[in-house]
Amino acid sequence: MAEEENHSIDRSLKTRHISMIALGGSIGTGLFVASGSAISEAGPAGALIAYVAMGIMVYFLMTSLGEMATYMPVSGSFATYSTKYVDPALGFAMGWNYWFNWAITLAVDISTVSIVMKFWLPSVPGWVWSSVALILIFIVNALTVKAFGETEYWMALIKVITVIIFLVIGVAVIFGIMGGHATYLNNFTYKKAPFVGGIPMILSVFVVAGFSFQGTELIGITAGESATPEKSVPKAINQVFWRILLFYILSIFVIACIIPYTSPDLLGSSASDVKISPFTLVFRRAGLAGAASVMNAVILTSVISSANSGMYASTRMLYSMALEGYAPKTFSLTTKRGIPLMALIGTTIVGALTFISSIAGPEIYMWLVAASGLTGFIAWLGIAISHFRFRRAFVKQGHQLDELKYHAKWFPFGPIFAFILCLLVIAGQDIHSFATFNWEAIGISYMSVPIFIVLYTYYKLKYHTHMIPLDEVDLTQPDFILKGRKAQK
């Protein structure tokens, strides 16, 4: 958008930054701790099927987002696309939904830092570590976007190296080179394996897998500050998909080979379960002393990295909404270094207050966390809808596909498949509570949905918006993209 130039953000993120931010955003406690619970619920093959299906869906979503982000690289990403290609009311609801998602996740992550630090220093009050983490993350985000990119790059690299070492050691354990006797594929045929609980359990693991992959959509937001979005975004999407799929699928395969699905140690799901992290167990099995301490350090890096990404994403979304007129104009102000400082301060205050509520009023905190539960999946739905409408409007208005620097393959199957699978994951979030008619649990699990509907309806009724006809969709590109093309010619 042309306005984005007036409130100049700094376009200095390189391809390596964007690739690692997306990769780092999706490799965290979901892989290091919660992957074990997926195996224990659905069995080795059930967990693999769920992660492969979710990985394919995420790939389609990323290609959809990539097509729009190379055409219009803006910090508002899919909230801006929803406004321009679908309905301003959808853009309004998407923007606030995503900002809320990461502002609450920021609070969850900094409170997790205190849990992780208890492993080494149990006598120090937890709020001290959380406060230190929040201050450090604020400083990194307040410096320059390059400082954020560099910090994320190195933290993500630590996680990537850990996964690679884990895979090498894991294969050595499977073949008996390390850790005594070989396991081969014995655990895939142990008791009820490879499938446990059938299709219902695979569907429940979809939810776990979906949460693990959240963060990949950060590619769309970083495109707004990429030095060369038309080159960086497609490259990042292709790299990230294969890396994520290989890391997740191979890691789950290795864990499933070494630890039987019946092991109670696979039931861990939070950072406090580091001693029973599947990664820790495999390293111990290989005879590596101090495995828990090393994994605790990696999980600490993951949590800080997630909080850092969350601060960046929510700040840029708030800044973009201020440009669109969806949030107070104050939040669109930037420093000389291109940092939307007021949006950063606003997000930090909300994150800090949410964290304080976890100590002062645990019930309020629980409701806030529940309210943000499905917001990531709702954002994914928005990406699928926006891309479906964007491509149809592009063709309807007489454009040729070769005008796009990057175009998503398998259209319209990709966005339709992603949309349906996302709806299934949202619906399947808490099937058990529906079966037992536990209305309170249903209210907590699905709270994000009515909040989103209220935001959408409020804007729709107040401004009488409607779905934009395909031939009226605004396909104007930002000035800097047009100038770049003229310069290339």
KAPEJO-V775993 format. One record per residue. RES is the residue in one letter. PSI is psi in radians with two decimals (none if undefined). OMEGA is omega in degrees with one decimal (NA if undefined). Layout:
RES_PSI_OMEGA + RES_PSI_OMEGA
This chain:
M_2.52_-176.8 + A_-0.60_-177.5 + E_-0.49_-175.2 + E_-0.52_178.5 + E_-0.62_-177.4 + N_-0.64_178.2 + H_1.18_-162.1 + S_2.04_167.9 + I_2.86_-172.9 + D_2.02_-178.5 + R_1.40_-176.2 + S_0.23_176.6 + L_2.28_-179.7 + K_2.99_-179.2 + T_-0.75_-178.1 + R_-0.62_177.6 + H_-0.87_-174.8 + I_-0.74_179.0 + S_-0.81_-176.7 + M_-0.57_178.8 + I_-0.78_179.8 + A_-0.71_-179.3 + L_-0.82_-180.0 + G_-0.58_-179.2 + G_-0.41_-176.1 + S_-0.10_174.7 + I_1.86_-178.2 + G_-2.55_-177.4 + T_-0.40_176.3 + G_-0.67_179.2 + L_-0.82_-172.0 + F_-0.49_-176.7 + V_-0.97_-170.3 + A_-0.28_-179.5 + S_-0.51_178.9 + G_-0.70_-178.5 + S_-0.52_177.8 + A_-0.73_179.5 + I_-0.73_-176.9 + S_-0.54_-178.7 + E_-0.87_-171.9 + A_-0.03_-176.6 + G_2.92_-175.6 + P_-0.90_-176.9 + A_-0.64_178.5 + G_-0.77_178.8 + A_-0.74_-179.9 + L_-0.77_179.9 + I_-0.78_-178.7 + A_-0.77_-178.2 + Y_-0.63_177.8 + V_-0.82_-179.4 + A_-0.77_-179.7 + M_-0.64_178.2 + G_-0.72_178.1 + I_-0.75_179.1 + M_-0.76_-179.7 + V_-0.63_177.7 + Y_-0.81_178.4 + F_-0.72_178.5 + L_-0.72_-178.6 + M_-0.64_177.9 + T_-0.63_175.9 + S_-0.84_-179.6 + L_-0.67_-179.5 + G_-0.71_179.1 + E_-0.77_-179.0 + M_-0.65_-176.3 + A_-0.51_176.0 + T_-0.54_178.3 + Y_-0.71_-179.2 + M_1.46_-179.0 + P_1.72_179.3 + V_2.68_-177.3 + S_-0.45_-179.7 + G_-0.29_177.1 + S_-2.20_-170.6 + F_-0.36_175.3 + A_-0.74_176.8 + T_-0.71_-179.7 + Y_-0.68_177.4 + S_-0.70_179.2 + T_-0.80_-172.5 + K_-0.61_-172.1 + Y_-0.26_-176.7 + V_-1.32_-173.9 + D_2.27_179.1 + P_-0.56_178.8 + A_-0.65_178.2 + L_-0.71_177.8 + G_-0.76_178.6 + F_-0.88_-178.4 + A_-0.72_179.2 + M_-0.78_-178.0 + G_-0.88_-179.3 + W_-0.63_177.1 + N_-0.81_-175.8 + Y_-0.66_177.2 + W_-0.80_-179.5 + F_-0.74_178.9 + N_-0.93_-174.9 + W_-0.53_177.3 + A_-0.70_178.2 + I_-0.70_178.3 + T_-0.65_176.6 + L_-0.81_179.9 + A_-0.72_178.7 + V_-0.76_-178.3 + D_-0.74_-178.3 + I_-0.48_175.1 + S_-0.50_176.7 + T_-0.57_177.7 + V_-0.73_-178.0 + S_-0.61_178.1 + I_-0.76_-179.0 + V_-0.73_-178.5 + M_-0.45_178.3 + K_-0.46_-180.0 + F_-0.69_-179.1 + W_-0.74_-173.7 + L_1.32_-174.5 + P_-0.37_-175.3 + S_-0.33_-178.7 + V_2.29_-179.9 + P_2.40_-176.2 + G_-0.63_-175.6 + W_-0.42_179.5 + V_-0.86_-178.6 + W_-0.70_179.2 + S_-0.71_179.9 + S_-0.75_178.8 + V_-0.78_-179.5 + A_-0.79_-178.0 + L_-0.73_179.6 + I_-0.79_-180.0 + L_-0.77_-179.1 + I_-0.68_177.9 + F_-0.79_-178.3 + I_-0.81_-179.9 + V_-0.77_-178.3 + N_-0.37_-178.6 + A_-0.27_-176.9 + L_-1.50_177.2 + T_2.84_178.7 + V_-0.48_178.5 + K_-0.62_177.7 + A_-0.73_177.1 + F_-0.84_-178.3 + G_-0.75_-179.4 + E_-0.78_179.7 + T_-0.82_-179.9 + E_-0.67_-178.7 + Y_-0.87_-176.0 + W_-0.61_177.7 + M_-0.70_178.1 + A_-0.63_-179.9 + L_-0.67_177.9 + I_-0.76_-178.9 + K_-0.73_-178.7 + V_-0.79_179.2 + I_-0.72_178.5 + T_-0.80_-178.7 + V_-0.73_-179.6 + I_-0.79_178.4 + I_-0.74_179.6 + F_-0.78_-178.0 + L_-0.72_-179.8 + V_-0.85_-179.4 + I_-0.70_179.7 + G_-0.78_178.4 + V_-0.68_178.4 + A_-0.66_178.6 + V_-0.73_-179.4 + I_-0.70_-178.2 + F_0.11_175.6 + G_0.17_178.5 + I_-0.60_175.7 + M_2.67_171.2 + G_0.40_175.0 + G_-2.27_-171.6 + H_2.61_179.3 + A_2.55_178.6 + T_-0.46_-175.4 + Y_-2.30_-178.3 + L_0.37_-175.7 + N_-0.68_-176.7 + N_-0.21_176.9 + F_-0.26_178.4 + T_0.28_-177.7 + Y_2.22_-179.0 + K_-2.05_-175.6 + K_-0.03_-179.8 + A_2.74_9.5 + P_-0.33_179.6 + F_2.30_178.8 + V_2.16_175.7 + G_0.01_175.0 + G_-2.70_-174.6 + I_-0.74_179.8 + P_-0.69_-179.5 + M_-0.62_176.6 + I_-0.73_178.4 + L_-0.67_-180.0 + S_-0.54_178.2 + V_-0.43_173.2 + F_-0.72_-178.5 + V_-0.80_178.7 + V_-0.81_-179.7 + A_-0.73_179.8 + G_-0.78_178.2 + F_-0.64_-179.9 + S_-0.66_-176.2 + F_-0.11_-178.0 + Q_2.44_-175.0 + G_-0.37_-179.7 + T_-0.48_-178.4 + E_-0.07_176.0 + L_-0.40_176.2 + I_-0.75_-178.2 + G_-0.65_-178.1 + I_-0.71_179.5 + T_-0.44_178.3 + A_-0.54_179.5 + G_-0.33_179.2 + E_0.40_177.6 + S_2.46_178.5 + A_-0.64_-178.9 + T_1.27_-173.9 + P_-0.59_-176.3 + E_-0.43_176.9 + K_-0.77_-172.7 + S_-0.78_-172.8 + V_-0.90_178.7 + P_-0.71_-178.9 + K_-0.78_-179.2 + A_-0.73_-178.1 + I_-0.82_-179.6 + N_-0.74_179.4 + Q_-0.86_-173.2 + V_-0.75_-177.8 + F_-0.91_-176.3 + W_-0.67_179.3 + R_-0.81_-178.7 + I_-0.84_-177.4 + L_-0.81_179.8 + L_-0.80_-178.5 + F_-0.84_-177.3 + Y_-0.87_-175.6 + I_-0.82_-179.5 + L_-0.70_179.8 + S_-0.79_-179.3 + I_-0.65_177.6 + F_-0.80_-179.3 + V_-0.80_179.9 + I_-0.79_-177.6 + A_-0.56_178.5 + C_-0.63_-171.4 + I_-0.66_-176.1 + I_2.14_-179.9 + P_2.59_-175.7 + Y_-0.32_-178.9 + T_-0.15_-176.5 + S_2.21_178.2 + P_-0.32_179.8 + D_-0.27_-179.0 + L_-0.02_-173.6 + L_-0.06_179.8 + G_2.52_-179.9 + S_-0.10_-179.2 + S_2.99_-176.4 + A_-0.37_179.6 + S_-0.23_-178.4 + D_0.51_-174.6 + V_-0.57_-178.0 + K_-0.45_178.5 + I_0.39_172.1 + S_2.36_179.0 + P_-0.58_179.2 + F_-0.79_179.1 + T_-0.78_-177.5 + L_-0.71_-179.6 + V_-0.75_177.8 + F_-0.72_178.7 + R_-0.75_-179.9 + R_-0.59_180.0 + A_-0.05_177.6 + G_0.37_-179.7 + L_1.95_178.9 + A_2.61_178.0 + G_0.31_-178.1 + A_-0.71_-177.4 + A_-0.69_-179.4 + S_-0.73_179.0 + V_-0.81_-179.8 + M_-0.58_177.4 + N_-0.70_178.4 + A_-0.70_179.5 + V_-0.73_179.1 + I_-0.66_176.3 + L_-0.78_177.1 + T_-0.75_-179.2 + S_-0.78_-176.4 + V_-0.74_179.1 + I_-0.69_178.1 + S_-0.76_179.0 + S_-0.75_179.0 + A_-0.68_179.6 + N_-0.80_177.2 + S_-0.70_-179.7 + G_-0.72_178.2 + M_-0.77_-179.6 + Y_-0.87_-175.4 + A_-0.80_-176.9 + S_-0.62_177.6 + T_-0.82_-178.5 + R_-0.60_179.1 + M_-0.71_179.3 + L_-0.71_177.2 + Y_-0.80_-178.6 + S_-0.69_179.1 + M_-0.59_176.9 + A_-0.66_177.3 + L_-0.64_-178.4 + E_-0.25_-176.5 + G_0.20_179.4 + Y_-0.26_-179.7 + A_2.81_179.8 + P_2.44_-176.5 + K_-0.48_179.8 + T_-0.65_-175.6 + F_-0.12_179.3 + S_-0.06_-178.7 + L_2.38_179.2 + T_2.76_176.5 + T_3.08_178.4 + K_-0.45_-179.4 + R_0.11_175.4 + G_0.37_179.0 + I_2.19_176.1 + P_1.44_-168.6 + L_-0.73_-178.7 + M_-0.67_177.4 + A_-0.64_178.7 + L_-0.80_-179.8 + I_-0.78_179.5 + G_-0.79_180.0 + T_-0.72_179.8 + T_-0.74_-180.0 + I_-0.80_179.7 + V_-0.76_177.7 + G_-0.75_-179.1 + A_-0.75_179.9 + L_-0.70_177.8 + T_-0.72_178.5 + F_-0.77_179.3 + I_-0.67_179.3 + S_-0.47_179.1 + S_-0.41_178.6 + I_-0.83_-174.0 + A_-0.68_-178.5 + G_1.35_-174.5 + P_-0.53_-178.3 + E_-0.72_177.8 + I_-0.78_-179.7 + Y_-0.77_-179.3 + M_-0.74_179.4 + W_-0.68_179.4 + L_-0.77_179.4 + V_-0.74_178.6 + A_-0.69_-178.1 + A_-0.42_-179.6 + S_0.00_-172.2 + G_-0.82_-173.7 + L_0.14_-175.2 + T_-0.61_179.0 + G_-0.71_179.1 + F_-0.61_178.0 + I_-0.68_176.7 + A_-0.71_178.7 + W_-0.70_176.0 + L_-0.73_179.9 + G_-0.67_178.6 + I_-0.81_-178.3 + A_-0.80_-179.3 + I_-0.80_-177.6 + S_-0.75_-177.9 + H_-0.72_178.8 + F_-0.77_-179.1 + R_-0.69_-179.3 + F_-0.88_-176.3 + R_-0.74_-179.3 + R_-0.69_178.5 + A_-0.68_-178.5 + F_-0.81_-179.9 + V_-0.75_-178.0 + K_-0.61_-177.9 + Q_0.23_171.4 + G_0.21_178.8 + H_2.70_176.0 + Q_2.55_-178.2 + L_-0.49_-179.0 + D_-0.10_173.6 + E_-0.40_-179.7 + L_2.28_179.0 + K_-0.50_178.0 + Y_2.19_176.1 + H_2.41_-176.0 + A_2.33_177.8 + K_2.86_173.9 + W_0.49_175.0 + F_2.42_4.5 + P_0.11_-177.4 + F_-0.78_-175.1 + G_-1.07_-178.4 + P_-0.56_179.3 + I_-0.78_178.1 + F_-0.80_-180.0 + A_-0.72_-179.2 + F_-0.83_-177.6 + I_-0.78_-178.5 + L_-0.66_176.9 + C_-0.75_177.4 + L_-0.71_178.3 + L_-0.75_-179.7 + V_-0.76_179.1 + I_-0.81_-180.0 + A_-0.65_-176.5 + G_0.14_-178.1 + Q_-0.71_-177.5 + D_1.11_-178.6 + I_-0.63_-177.5 + H_-0.72_-178.6 + S_-0.55_175.7 + F_-0.70_-178.9 + A_-0.59_-178.2 + T_0.10_-178.5 + F_0.74_178.0 + N_1.55_-171.4 + W_-0.57_179.4 + E_-0.80_178.6 + A_-0.68_178.3 + I_-0.76_178.8 + G_-0.72_-179.3 + I_-0.82_-175.7 + S_-0.67_-171.7 + Y_0.26_-173.8 + M_-0.54_-179.2 + S_-0.58_-174.1 + V_-0.93_178.3 + P_-0.57_178.1 + I_-0.77_178.8 + F_-0.78_-179.9 + I_-0.68_178.5 + V_-0.79_178.5 + L_-0.81_-178.7 + Y_-0.83_-176.9 + T_-0.71_179.9 + Y_-0.89_-177.2 + Y_-0.68_-178.5 + K_-0.80_-177.9 + L_-0.67_-176.7 + K_-0.74_-174.1 + Y_0.07_177.6 + H_0.84_-179.6 + T_2.88_177.4 + H_2.91_177.0 + M_2.26_-174.9 + I_2.21_176.6 + P_2.54_-174.8 + L_-0.66_-178.3 + D_-0.07_176.8 + E_-0.03_179.6 + V_2.33_-178.1 + D_1.89_-179.6 + L_0.35_178.8 + T_2.35_180.0 + Q_2.74_178.5 + P_2.65_-178.1 + D_-0.73_-174.4 + F_-0.51_177.2 + I_-0.79_-179.6 + L_-0.72_178.6 + K_-0.72_180.0 + G_-0.69_-179.6 + R_-0.71_179.2 + K_-0.71_-178.9 + A_-0.67_-179.9 + Q_-0.63_179.0 + K_none_NA
